[in-house]
Amino acid sequence: MLGWFQALMPKEMRFFDLFADHAEAVVAGAEALRAMLEGGGDVERHFQTVMDREHDADDVTREVLIAVRRTFITPFDRGAIKNLITSMDNAIDQMQKTAKAIMLFEVRSFSPEMREMADVIVRSAMLVREALPLLRSMTAEAGRLSGLTEQISQLEGRADELHDRGLRALYQTRGKSDPMAFIVGNEIYDHLEKVVDRFDDVANELHGIVIEHV
């Protein structure tokens, strides 16, 4: 009886708009982080963009969490909504940490592997942005959603390969001759890998929602 009642009640569809807003901030943050890794004199400008988009994402996350508490009928499970927006926010938070590390260590030159990892971050962000609107028609789009989450997981594996290859090259060229450069480079690699890991978390949350509700 309760199920029929819930089906007839209007759901708060604003959640999907908020997810879309957050995804736009994440993509913009990812693109700015990638631009930082081009080095040169524009690093500071792109750093500020990462900071600004992270603040935008925080604002959206706050709106979602407030809406979860205040909305009578949600599009899907409240816990799933909270976990999804939190995982998305963790991704851009980790981008912010990466950007701060670059500024702290005054890094202005980046390896090809670092730039490729940043490309993976941008691609992952775009896949999340593509996946979120499909939640509106979850049953019909279940196959496509699963395919997108699988692509994100595959990108996580690609980032791991780039991390290991880049770190090995860094050790061979700087490990003994310039230990501090190796330590700093290792730190940047670690941050980049964590960003991709957070996107894999988003993919897992999306996949879990599909399994639970389809």
Residue frames as a rotation matrix with the C-alpha (Angstrom) as fourth column:
MET 1
0.568 0.823 0.000 0.00
0.823 -0.568 0.000 0.00
0.000 0.000 -1.000 0.00
LEU 2
0.454 -0.483 -0.749 2.81
0.160 -0.783 0.602 2.41
-0.877 -0.393 -0.278 0.93
GLY 3
-0.572 -0.728 0.378 4.54
0.469 0.088 0.879 1.70
-0.673 0.680 0.291 -2.38
TRP 4
-0.095 0.643 0.760 1.47
0.967 -0.120 0.223 2.73
0.234 0.756 -0.611 -4.37
PHE 5
0.795 0.396 -0.459 1.13
0.538 -0.810 0.233 5.88
-0.280 -0.432 -0.858 -2.26
GLN 6
0.052 -0.877 -0.478 4.76
0.148 -0.467 0.872 6.84
-0.988 -0.117 0.105 -2.87
ALA 7
-0.578 -0.261 0.773 4.41
0.750 0.204 0.629 6.19
-0.322 0.944 0.078 -6.60
LEU 8
0.292 0.815 0.501 1.51
0.908 -0.400 0.121 8.67
0.299 0.420 -0.857 -6.77
MET 9
0.673 -0.079 -0.736 3.27
0.413 -0.785 0.462 11.38
-0.614 -0.615 -0.495 -4.77
PRO 10
0.897 -0.399 0.190 5.26
-0.034 -0.491 -0.870 13.99
0.440 0.774 -0.455 -6.75
LYS 11
0.449 -0.825 -0.343 8.99
0.884 0.357 0.301 13.51
-0.126 -0.439 0.890 -6.30
GLU 12
0.691 -0.326 -0.645 11.38
-0.121 -0.932 0.342 16.38
-0.713 -0.159 -0.683 -5.74
MET 13
0.766 -0.353 0.538 13.07
0.643 0.404 -0.650 16.54
0.012 0.844 0.537 -9.17
ARG 14
0.882 -0.445 0.154 15.30
-0.433 -0.895 -0.109 19.46
0.186 0.029 -0.982 -8.17
PHE 15
0.523 -0.720 0.456 17.87
-0.123 0.466 0.876 16.92
-0.843 -0.515 0.155 -7.02
PHE 16
0.427 -0.356 0.831 18.71
0.836 0.506 -0.212 16.15
-0.345 0.786 0.514 -10.64
ASP 17
0.807 -0.132 0.575 19.29
0.200 -0.856 -0.477 19.84
0.555 0.500 -0.665 -11.38
LEU 18
0.763 -0.542 0.353 21.58
-0.605 -0.405 0.686 20.07
-0.229 -0.737 -0.637 -8.37
PHE 19
0.449 -0.602 0.660 23.50
0.366 0.798 0.478 16.97
-0.815 0.027 0.579 -9.46
ALA 20
0.577 -0.184 0.796 23.93
0.794 -0.100 -0.599 18.60
0.190 0.978 0.088 -12.87
ASP 21
0.877 -0.248 0.412 25.18
-0.277 -0.961 0.010 21.85
0.393 -0.122 -0.911 -11.31
HIS 22
0.613 -0.671 0.417 27.69
-0.393 0.199 0.898 19.96
-0.686 -0.714 -0.141 -9.21
ALA 23
0.455 -0.421 0.784 28.87
0.685 0.729 -0.006 17.95
-0.569 0.540 0.620 -12.21
GLU 24
0.781 -0.155 0.605 29.49
0.394 -0.629 -0.670 21.17
0.485 0.762 -0.430 -14.16
ALA 25
0.764 -0.524 0.376 31.65
-0.645 -0.623 0.443 22.48
0.002 -0.581 -0.814 -11.32
VAL 26
0.489 -0.581 0.651 33.57
-0.011 0.742 0.670 19.18
-0.872 -0.334 0.357 -11.22
VAL 27
0.570 -0.259 0.780 34.23
0.815 0.299 -0.496 19.24
-0.105 0.918 0.381 -14.97
ALA 28
0.819 -0.251 0.516 35.36
-0.038 -0.921 -0.388 22.87
0.572 0.298 -0.764 -14.85
GLY 29
0.684 -0.583 0.439 37.62
-0.612 -0.130 0.780 22.09
-0.398 -0.802 -0.446 -11.90
ALA 30
0.483 -0.484 0.730 39.11
0.415 0.860 0.295 19.11
-0.771 0.160 0.617 -13.73
GLU 31
0.670 -0.207 0.713 39.77
0.678 -0.221 -0.701 21.18
0.302 0.953 -0.008 -16.85
ALA 32
0.809 -0.385 0.443 41.45
-0.451 -0.891 0.050 23.90
0.376 -0.240 -0.895 -14.78
LEU 33
0.574 -0.621 0.534 43.63
-0.315 0.434 0.844 21.32
-0.756 -0.653 0.054 -13.01
ARG 34
0.514 -0.372 0.773 44.64
0.768 0.602 -0.220 19.91
-0.383 0.707 0.595 -16.40
ALA 35
0.779 -0.202 0.593 45.49
0.249 -0.768 -0.590 23.44
0.575 0.607 -0.548 -17.54
MET 36
0.797 -0.520 0.308 47.69
-0.546 -0.401 0.736 23.89
-0.259 -0.754 -0.603 -14.46
LEU 37
0.445 -0.633 0.634 49.75
0.197 0.760 0.620 20.93
-0.874 -0.150 0.463 -15.59
GLU 38
0.779 -0.245 0.578 50.67
0.556 -0.156 -0.816 22.73
0.290 0.957 0.015 -18.79
GLY 39
-0.017 -0.830 -0.557 52.96
0.946 -0.194 0.261 24.77
-0.325 -0.523 0.788 -16.54
GLY 40
-0.405 -0.257 0.878 54.17
0.680 -0.726 0.101 28.24
0.612 0.637 0.468 -17.39
GLY 41
-0.971 -0.143 0.193 52.88
0.023 -0.856 -0.517 31.57
0.239 -0.497 0.834 -16.24
ASP 42
-0.270 0.953 0.136 49.16
-0.618 -0.280 0.735 30.70
0.738 0.115 0.665 -16.16
VAL 43
-0.556 0.019 -0.831 49.41
0.416 0.872 -0.258 28.17
0.720 -0.489 -0.493 -13.32
GLU 44
-0.949 0.160 -0.272 48.21
0.186 -0.411 -0.892 30.67
-0.254 -0.897 0.361 -10.72
ARG 45
-0.568 0.777 -0.270 45.19
-0.823 -0.538 0.184 31.69
-0.003 0.327 0.945 -12.79
HIS 46
-0.135 0.508 -0.851 44.10
-0.366 0.772 0.519 28.10
0.921 0.381 0.082 -13.31
PHE 47
-0.796 -0.188 -0.576 44.73
0.447 0.459 -0.768 27.38
0.409 -0.868 -0.281 -9.65
GLN 48
-0.868 0.494 -0.039 42.22
-0.354 -0.673 -0.649 30.06
-0.347 -0.550 0.760 -8.72
THR 49
-0.229 0.802 -0.551 39.67
-0.846 0.116 0.521 28.50
0.482 0.585 0.652 -11.05
VAL 50
-0.399 0.039 -0.916 40.06
0.231 0.971 -0.059 25.16
0.888 -0.235 -0.396 -9.27
MET 51
-0.947 0.012 -0.322 39.51
0.315 -0.175 -0.933 26.92
-0.067 -0.985 0.162 -5.94
ASP 52
-0.674 0.721 -0.161 36.44
-0.716 -0.691 -0.099 28.77
-0.183 0.049 0.982 -7.22
ARG 53
-0.133 0.645 -0.753 34.82
-0.613 0.543 0.574 25.67
0.779 0.538 0.323 -8.69
GLU 54
-0.643 -0.109 -0.758 35.47
0.440 0.757 -0.482 23.72
0.627 -0.644 -0.439 -5.49
HIS 55
-0.925 0.352 -0.146 33.60
-0.079 -0.552 -0.830 26.43
-0.373 -0.756 0.538 -3.57
ASP 56
-0.369 0.817 -0.444 30.74
-0.906 -0.208 0.370 26.23
0.209 0.538 0.816 -6.09
ALA 57
-0.276 0.215 -0.937 30.59
-0.108 0.961 0.253 22.46
0.955 0.171 -0.242 -5.61
ASP 58
-0.910 -0.072 -0.408 30.51
0.389 0.189 -0.902 22.87
0.142 -0.979 -0.144 -1.83
ASP 59
-0.728 0.681 -0.081 27.53
-0.613 -0.699 -0.368 25.20
-0.307 -0.218 0.926 -2.14
VAL 60
-0.111 0.692 -0.713 25.64
-0.776 0.388 0.497 22.66
0.621 0.609 0.494 -4.26
THR 61
-0.552 -0.156 -0.819 26.50
0.240 0.911 -0.336 19.83
0.799 -0.382 -0.465 -1.87
ARG 62
-0.976 0.196 -0.098 25.09
0.028 -0.331 -0.943 21.87
-0.218 -0.923 0.318 0.98
GLU 63
-0.400 0.872 -0.282 21.86
-0.915 -0.396 0.074 22.46
-0.047 0.288 0.957 -0.97
VAL 64
-0.175 0.306 -0.936 21.50
-0.384 0.854 0.351 18.75
0.907 0.421 -0.032 -1.68
LEU 65
-0.766 -0.182 -0.616 22.00
0.417 0.588 -0.693 17.76
0.488 -0.788 -0.375 1.95
ILE 66
-0.840 0.540 -0.041 19.45
-0.356 -0.608 -0.709 20.35
-0.409 -0.582 0.704 3.09
ALA 67
-0.221 0.784 -0.580 16.98
-0.933 0.002 0.359 19.16
0.283 0.621 0.731 0.45
VAL 68
-0.511 -0.017 -0.859 17.41
0.001 1.000 -0.021 15.55
0.859 -0.012 -0.511 1.59
ARG 69
-0.931 0.124 -0.343 16.29
0.355 0.096 -0.930 16.55
-0.082 -0.988 -0.133 5.09
ARG 70
-0.662 0.657 -0.360 13.38
-0.394 -0.714 -0.579 18.69
-0.638 -0.242 0.731 3.93
THR 71
-0.464 0.470 -0.751 11.93
-0.827 0.073 0.557 16.71
0.316 0.880 0.355 1.02
PHE 72
0.168 0.651 0.740 9.10
-0.817 0.513 -0.265 14.28
-0.552 -0.560 0.618 1.76
ILE 73
0.791 0.084 0.606 9.55
0.227 0.879 -0.418 12.07
-0.568 0.469 0.677 -1.31
THR 74
0.008 -0.878 -0.479 13.00
-0.619 -0.381 0.687 11.81
-0.786 0.291 -0.546 -2.91
PRO 75
0.313 0.134 -0.940 13.75
-0.936 0.214 -0.281 10.36
0.163 0.968 0.192 -6.38
PHE 76
0.329 -0.207 -0.921 15.62
0.084 0.978 -0.190 7.48
0.941 -0.014 0.339 -4.77
ASP 77
0.535 -0.015 -0.844 16.94
0.781 0.390 0.488 6.44
0.322 -0.921 0.221 -1.39
ARG 78
0.971 -0.110 0.212 18.06
-0.175 -0.931 0.321 9.35
0.161 -0.349 -0.923 0.82
GLY 79
0.535 -0.817 0.217 21.22
-0.027 0.241 0.970 7.57
-0.845 -0.525 0.107 1.84
ALA 80
0.166 -0.439 0.883 22.11
0.917 0.398 0.025 6.96
-0.363 0.806 0.468 -1.80
ILE 81
0.767 0.148 0.624 21.58
0.416 -0.855 -0.309 10.64
0.488 0.497 -0.717 -2.62
LYS 82
0.889 -0.444 0.117 23.84
-0.376 -0.560 0.738 11.67
-0.262 -0.699 -0.665 0.26
ASN 83
0.320 -0.807 0.496 26.52
0.284 0.581 0.763 9.14
-0.904 -0.103 0.415 -0.68
LEU 84
0.375 -0.141 0.916 26.47
0.927 0.067 -0.369 10.14
-0.009 0.988 0.156 -4.35
ILE 85
0.840 -0.040 0.541 26.84
0.092 -0.972 -0.216 13.88
0.535 0.232 -0.812 -3.81
THR 86
0.777 -0.600 0.193 29.47
-0.355 -0.162 0.921 13.27
-0.521 -0.784 -0.338 -1.12
SER 87
0.271 -0.694 0.667 31.53
0.639 0.648 0.414 11.09
-0.720 0.314 0.619 -3.45
MET 88
0.521 -0.039 0.853 31.30
0.756 -0.442 -0.482 13.74
0.396 0.896 -0.201 -6.17
ASP 89
0.925 -0.152 0.349 32.37
-0.266 -0.913 0.309 16.41
0.272 -0.379 -0.885 -3.72
ASN 90
0.622 -0.738 0.261 35.28
0.053 0.373 0.926 14.27
-0.781 -0.563 0.271 -2.56
ALA 91
0.368 -0.470 0.802 36.52
0.920 0.310 -0.241 14.19
-0.135 0.826 0.547 -6.16
ILE 92
0.522 -0.172 0.836 36.74
0.327 -0.864 -0.382 17.96
0.788 0.473 -0.395 -6.50
ASP 93
0.934 -0.262 0.243 38.07
-0.328 -0.357 0.875 18.29
-0.142 -0.897 -0.419 -2.96
GLN 94
0.463 -0.798 0.386 40.94
0.505 0.596 0.625 16.05
-0.728 -0.094 0.679 -3.99
MET 95
0.384 -0.297 0.875 41.49
0.814 -0.339 -0.472 18.20
0.436 0.893 0.111 -7.07
GLN 96
0.848 -0.030 0.529 41.80
-0.203 -0.940 0.274 21.18
0.489 -0.340 -0.803 -4.74
LYS 97
0.770 -0.596 0.227 44.38
-0.090 0.250 0.964 19.32
-0.631 -0.763 0.138 -2.64
THR 98
0.332 -0.641 0.692 46.33
0.901 0.434 -0.031 18.50
-0.280 0.634 0.721 -5.80
ALA 99
0.514 -0.075 0.854 46.28
0.476 -0.804 -0.357 22.12
0.714 0.590 -0.378 -6.94
LYS 100
0.928 -0.163 0.335 47.38
-0.363 -0.604 0.710 23.30
0.087 -0.780 -0.619 -3.49
ALA 101
0.593 -0.751 0.290 50.29
0.373 0.575 0.728 20.86
-0.713 -0.324 0.622 -3.50
ILE 102
0.308 -0.448 0.839 51.42
0.921 -0.081 -0.381 22.19
0.238 0.891 0.388 -6.87
MET 103
0.642 -0.017 0.767 51.36
0.000 -1.000 -0.023 25.73
0.767 0.015 -0.641 -5.52
LEU 104
0.946 -0.269 0.180 53.00
-0.198 -0.041 0.979 24.81
-0.256 -0.962 -0.092 -2.21
PHE 105
0.344 -0.855 0.388 55.96
0.511 0.517 0.687 23.13
-0.788 -0.038 0.615 -3.90
GLU 106
0.270 -0.180 -0.946 56.08
-0.525 -0.851 0.012 25.74
-0.807 0.494 -0.325 -6.67
VAL 107
-0.350 -0.317 0.882 55.98
0.458 0.763 0.456 23.07
-0.817 0.563 -0.121 -9.37
ARG 108
0.233 0.404 -0.885 55.87
-0.544 -0.700 -0.463 24.53
-0.806 0.589 0.057 -12.87
SER 109
-0.351 -0.364 -0.862 57.12
-0.908 0.357 0.219 21.62
0.228 0.860 -0.456 -14.95
PHE 110
0.214 0.594 0.776 55.20
-0.691 0.653 -0.309 18.37
-0.690 -0.470 0.550 -15.26
SER 111
-0.765 -0.544 0.343 55.92
-0.215 0.719 0.660 14.98
-0.607 0.432 -0.668 -16.78
PRO 112
-0.661 0.527 -0.534 53.95
-0.586 0.083 0.806 13.54
0.469 0.846 0.254 -19.71
GLU 113
-0.610 0.425 -0.669 52.51
0.517 0.853 0.071 10.91
0.601 -0.302 -0.740 -17.35
MET 114
-0.721 0.359 -0.592 51.22
0.421 -0.451 -0.787 13.59
-0.550 -0.817 0.174 -14.99
ARG 115
-0.665 0.474 -0.578 49.50
-0.671 -0.719 0.182 15.35
-0.329 0.508 0.796 -17.87
GLU 116
-0.624 0.442 -0.645 48.02
-0.251 0.667 0.701 12.08
0.740 0.599 -0.305 -19.08
MET 117
-0.689 0.385 -0.614 46.69
0.719 0.472 -0.510 11.40
0.093 -0.793 -0.602 -15.59
ALA 118
-0.668 0.454 -0.589 45.08
-0.092 -0.837 -0.540 14.83
-0.738 -0.307 0.601 -15.67
ASP 119
-0.674 0.443 -0.591 43.52
-0.678 -0.051 0.734 13.88
0.294 0.895 0.335 -19.03
VAL 120
-0.656 0.413 -0.632 42.06
0.412 0.897 0.159 10.81
0.633 -0.156 -0.758 -17.31
ILE 121
-0.715 0.376 -0.590 40.64
0.499 -0.316 -0.807 13.08
-0.490 -0.871 0.039 -14.60
VAL 122
-0.659 0.473 -0.585 38.94
-0.627 -0.775 0.079 15.30
-0.416 0.418 0.807 -17.19
ARG 123
-0.621 0.415 -0.665 37.53
-0.406 0.555 0.726 12.29
0.671 0.721 -0.176 -19.02
SER 124
-0.718 0.345 -0.604 36.24
0.643 0.661 -0.387 10.79
0.266 -0.666 -0.696 -15.77
ALA 125
-0.714 0.444 -0.541 34.54
0.074 -0.721 -0.689 14.06
-0.696 -0.532 0.482 -14.86
MET 126
-0.614 0.475 -0.631 32.87
-0.789 -0.388 0.475 14.21
-0.019 0.790 0.613 -18.25
LEU 127
-0.666 0.360 -0.653 31.61
0.055 0.897 0.439 10.63
0.744 0.257 -0.617 -17.93
VAL 128
-0.711 0.426 -0.560 30.07
0.648 0.088 -0.757 11.46
-0.273 -0.901 -0.338 -14.54
ARG 129
-0.642 0.471 -0.605 28.41
-0.412 -0.877 -0.246 14.52
-0.647 0.092 0.757 -16.06
GLU 130
-0.625 0.390 -0.676 27.04
-0.637 0.246 0.731 12.32
0.451 0.887 0.094 -18.86
ALA 131
-0.748 0.272 -0.605 25.76
0.372 0.927 -0.043 9.68
0.550 -0.257 -0.795 -16.44
LEU 132
-0.917 0.307 -0.253 23.88
0.164 -0.289 -0.943 11.86
-0.363 -0.907 0.215 -13.95
PRO 133
-0.493 0.801 -0.339 20.94
-0.853 -0.522 0.007 12.94
-0.171 0.293 0.941 -16.18
LEU 134
-0.479 0.277 -0.833 20.28
-0.362 0.802 0.475 9.27
0.799 0.529 -0.284 -16.93
LEU 135
-0.970 0.121 -0.209 19.18
0.241 0.426 -0.872 8.80
-0.017 -0.897 -0.443 -13.32
ARG 136
-0.545 0.821 -0.168 15.93
-0.748 -0.567 -0.346 10.54
-0.379 -0.063 0.923 -14.26
SER 137
0.544 0.667 -0.509 15.03
-0.823 0.541 -0.171 7.49
0.161 0.512 0.844 -16.38
MET 138
-0.194 -0.797 0.573 17.00
-0.898 0.380 0.224 4.91
-0.396 -0.470 -0.789 -14.47
THR 139
0.215 0.338 0.916 15.10
-0.079 0.941 -0.328 1.83
-0.973 -0.001 0.229 -15.60
ALA 140
0.970 0.216 0.113 15.28
0.101 0.066 -0.993 2.68
-0.222 0.974 0.042 -19.28
GLU 141
0.645 -0.764 0.003 18.91
-0.555 -0.471 -0.685 3.85
0.525 0.441 -0.728 -19.06
ALA 142
0.808 -0.306 0.504 20.28
-0.340 0.457 0.822 1.13
-0.482 -0.835 0.266 -16.77
GLY 143
0.688 -0.550 0.473 22.43
0.698 0.680 -0.225 -0.40
-0.198 0.485 0.852 -19.49
ARG 144
0.477 -0.496 0.725 23.93
0.313 -0.675 -0.668 2.93
0.821 0.546 -0.167 -20.52
LEU 145
0.717 -0.190 0.671 24.57
-0.648 -0.537 0.540 3.89
0.257 -0.822 -0.508 -16.90
SER 146
0.804 -0.420 0.420 26.37
0.072 0.771 0.633 0.61
-0.590 -0.479 0.650 -16.27
GLY 147
0.584 -0.588 0.559 28.48
0.778 0.211 -0.592 1.16
0.230 0.781 0.581 -19.38
LEU 148
0.523 -0.364 0.770 29.53
-0.157 -0.930 -0.333 4.63
0.838 0.053 -0.544 -18.24
THR 149
0.761 -0.248 0.600 30.46
-0.626 -0.033 0.779 3.45
-0.173 -0.968 -0.180 -14.75
GLU 150
0.752 -0.509 0.419 32.53
0.499 0.855 0.143 0.66
-0.431 0.102 0.897 -16.31
GLN 151
0.533 -0.558 0.637 34.39
0.499 -0.400 -0.768 3.21
0.683 0.727 0.065 -18.43
ILE 152
0.614 -0.288 0.735 35.24
-0.619 -0.754 0.221 5.21
0.490 -0.591 -0.641 -15.31
SER 153
0.795 -0.309 0.522 36.55
-0.243 0.626 0.741 2.08
-0.556 -0.716 0.423 -13.59
GLN 154
0.663 -0.569 0.487 38.70
0.749 0.509 -0.425 1.31
-0.006 0.646 0.763 -16.63
LEU 155
0.540 -0.452 0.711 40.12
-0.006 -0.846 -0.533 4.82
0.842 0.283 -0.459 -16.51
GLU 156
0.777 -0.256 0.574 41.09
-0.619 -0.151 0.771 4.23
-0.110 -0.955 -0.276 -12.88
GLY 157
0.705 -0.532 0.470 43.16
0.424 0.847 0.322 1.26
-0.569 -0.027 0.822 -14.04
ARG 158
0.545 -0.487 0.682 44.77
0.646 -0.275 -0.712 3.41
0.535 0.829 0.165 -16.73
ALA 159
0.678 -0.266 0.685 45.68
-0.464 -0.878 0.118 6.05
0.570 -0.398 -0.719 -14.15
ASP 160
0.815 -0.391 0.427 47.33
-0.212 0.485 0.849 3.39
-0.539 -0.782 0.312 -11.99
GLU 161
0.575 -0.607 0.549 49.51
0.805 0.539 -0.247 2.37
-0.146 0.584 0.798 -14.95
LEU 162
0.501 -0.353 0.790 50.49
0.266 -0.806 -0.529 5.97
0.824 0.475 -0.310 -15.64
HIS 163
0.837 -0.156 0.525 51.26
-0.536 -0.432 0.726 6.53
0.114 -0.888 -0.445 -11.96
ASP 164
0.727 -0.563 0.395 53.58
0.187 0.715 0.674 3.53
-0.661 -0.416 0.625 -11.77
ARG 165
0.454 -0.556 0.696 55.31
0.876 0.137 -0.463 4.30
0.162 0.820 0.549 -15.08
GLY 166
0.590 -0.184 0.786 55.81
0.019 -0.970 -0.242 7.97
0.807 0.158 -0.569 -14.24
LEU 167
0.860 -0.258 0.441 57.06
-0.490 -0.173 0.854 7.30
-0.144 -0.951 -0.275 -10.73
ARG 168
0.645 -0.651 0.401 59.54
0.573 0.759 0.310 4.74
-0.506 0.030 0.862 -12.04
ALA 169
0.374 -0.490 0.788 60.88
0.730 -0.368 -0.575 7.22
0.572 0.790 0.220 -14.59
LEU 170
0.732 -0.055 0.679 61.07
-0.323 -0.905 0.275 9.93
0.600 -0.421 -0.681 -11.94
TYR 171
0.854 -0.432 0.290 63.08
-0.137 0.351 0.926 7.67
-0.502 -0.831 0.241 -9.63
GLN 172
0.497 -0.684 0.534 65.46
0.838 0.537 -0.093 6.73
-0.224 0.494 0.840 -12.43
THR 173
0.227 -0.387 0.894 66.14
0.591 -0.674 -0.443 10.35
0.774 0.629 0.076 -13.34
ARG 174
0.131 -0.091 0.987 65.90
-0.445 -0.895 -0.024 12.11
0.886 -0.436 -0.158 -9.97
GLY 175
0.847 0.389 -0.363 65.81
0.102 0.552 0.828 9.48
0.523 -0.738 0.428 -7.23
LYS 176
0.429 -0.774 -0.465 69.50
0.899 0.314 0.306 9.62
-0.091 -0.549 0.831 -6.42
SER 177
-0.469 -0.702 0.535 70.65
0.771 -0.622 -0.139 12.90
0.431 0.347 0.833 -7.92
ASP 178
-0.760 0.300 0.576 67.81
-0.370 -0.929 -0.003 15.10
0.534 -0.215 0.818 -6.56
PRO 179
-0.799 0.421 -0.429 65.90
0.577 0.737 -0.352 13.39
0.168 -0.529 -0.832 -3.73
MET 180
-0.614 0.594 -0.520 63.75
0.044 -0.632 -0.774 16.45
-0.788 -0.498 0.362 -3.02
ALA 181
-0.531 0.410 -0.742 62.55
-0.845 -0.326 0.424 16.58
-0.068 0.852 0.519 -6.63
PHE 182
-0.750 0.249 -0.613 61.62
0.013 0.932 0.363 12.91
0.661 0.264 -0.702 -6.34
ILE 183
-0.768 0.464 -0.442 59.70
0.564 0.163 -0.809 13.52
-0.303 -0.871 -0.387 -3.10
VAL 184
-0.513 0.576 -0.637 57.79
-0.429 -0.814 -0.391 16.43
-0.744 0.072 0.665 -4.63
GLY 185
-0.587 0.255 -0.768 57.04
-0.750 0.185 0.635 14.52
0.304 0.949 0.082 -7.82
ASN 186
-0.841 0.253 -0.479 55.86
0.344 0.932 -0.112 11.53
0.418 -0.259 -0.871 -5.83
GLU 187
-0.686 0.593 -0.422 53.51
0.246 -0.357 -0.901 13.81
-0.685 -0.722 0.100 -3.91
ILE 188
-0.421 0.528 -0.737 51.96
-0.811 -0.584 0.044 15.15
-0.407 0.616 0.674 -7.12
TYR 189
-0.687 0.134 -0.715 51.57
-0.388 0.763 0.516 11.66
0.615 0.632 -0.472 -8.55
ASP 190
-0.873 0.335 -0.355 49.91
0.488 0.603 -0.631 10.51
0.003 -0.724 -0.690 -5.33
HIS 191
-0.535 0.693 -0.482 47.40
-0.180 -0.652 -0.737 13.37
-0.825 -0.307 0.474 -5.40
LEU 192
-0.448 0.351 -0.822 46.54
-0.894 -0.161 0.418 12.79
0.014 0.922 0.386 -9.06
GLU 193
-0.804 0.122 -0.581 45.97
-0.003 0.978 0.208 9.10
0.594 0.169 -0.787 -8.43
LYS 194
-0.799 0.513 -0.313 43.67
0.435 0.134 -0.890 9.90
-0.414 -0.848 -0.330 -5.51
VAL 195
-0.481 0.653 -0.584 41.53
-0.694 -0.691 -0.202 12.16
-0.536 0.309 0.786 -7.71
VAL 196
-0.450 0.284 -0.846 40.92
-0.683 0.500 0.532 9.29
0.575 0.818 -0.031 -10.11
ASP 197
-0.888 0.119 -0.444 40.22
0.341 0.819 -0.461 6.96
0.309 -0.561 -0.768 -7.18
ARG 198
-0.697 0.659 -0.281 37.51
-0.051 -0.437 -0.898 9.36
-0.715 -0.612 0.339 -6.00
PHE 199
-0.309 0.587 -0.749 35.88
-0.950 -0.235 0.208 9.22
-0.054 0.775 0.630 -9.44
ASP 200
-0.676 0.049 -0.735 35.90
-0.139 0.971 0.193 5.45
0.724 0.233 -0.650 -9.18
ASP 201
-0.887 0.397 -0.237 34.02
0.320 0.158 -0.934 5.91
-0.333 -0.904 -0.267 -5.91
VAL 202
-0.415 0.756 -0.506 31.42
-0.701 -0.620 -0.351 7.99
-0.579 0.209 0.788 -7.78
ALA 203
-0.414 0.216 -0.884 31.10
-0.737 0.490 0.465 5.22
0.534 0.845 -0.044 -10.36
ASN 204
-0.878 0.057 -0.476 30.55
0.268 0.881 -0.390 2.69
0.397 -0.470 -0.788 -7.59
GLU 205
-0.715 0.660 -0.229 27.82
-0.029 -0.355 -0.934 4.84
-0.698 -0.662 0.273 -6.04
LEU 206
-0.276 0.608 -0.744 26.08
-0.940 -0.333 0.077 5.20
-0.201 0.721 0.663 -9.40
HIS 207
-0.583 0.001 -0.812 26.32
-0.385 0.880 0.278 1.48
0.715 0.475 -0.513 -10.05
GLY 208
-0.948 0.209 -0.241 24.92
0.315 0.501 -0.806 0.75
-0.048 -0.840 -0.540 -6.60
ILE 209
-0.504 0.798 -0.329 21.94
-0.507 -0.582 -0.636 3.02
-0.699 -0.154 0.698 -7.23
VAL 210
-0.270 0.373 -0.888 21.19
-0.910 0.202 0.362 1.23
0.314 0.906 0.285 -10.48
ILE 211
-0.760 -0.074 -0.645 21.38
0.011 0.992 -0.127 -2.20
0.650 -0.104 -0.753 -8.86
GLU 212
-0.913 0.358 -0.195 19.19
0.227 0.051 -0.973 -1.12
-0.339 -0.932 -0.128 -5.96
HIS 213
-0.338 0.819 -0.465 16.45
-0.320 -0.564 -0.761 0.58
-0.885 -0.108 0.452 -7.94
VAL 214
-0.217 0.266 -0.939 16.20
-0.973 0.019 0.230 -1.28
0.080 0.964 0.255 -11.27
